[in-house]
Amino acid sequence: MFHKNVGAEVNLALAQENYATVWAQGHTMAERTGDSTTNFIAWVVELRQK
């Protein structure tokens, strides 16, 4: 007998529903502050100091 994974079905339904609001935006920057280059350099420097 085949048993359905209800949790997975719910997750897939929500993913399809929210696809347009999140993934269909095209290219956007993830940075909340600053720019990607400056943030990356700061992150590498922080890691090297540990």
Secondary structure as GFF3:
##gff-version 3
##sequence-region A 1 50
A	DSSP	alpha_helix	6	22	.	.	.	ID=ss1
A	DSSP	three_ten_helix	23	25	.	.	.	ID=ss2
A	DSSP	alpha_helix	36	48	.	.	.	ID=ss3
###
